[in-house]
Amino acid sequence: SHPFFTGKMKLVDTAGRVDKFRARYEKHLQMKNKQKN
């Protein structure tokens, strides 16, 4: 496979994972804030 193509695919995959992690992390923070208030 072409190196540029595989590199691009890896980038997209990583970005998707980061988005998922960020969404989960923000939910976690929201729950923490609710417990405080």
Order of alpha helices (4+ residues) and beta strands (2+ residues): alpha
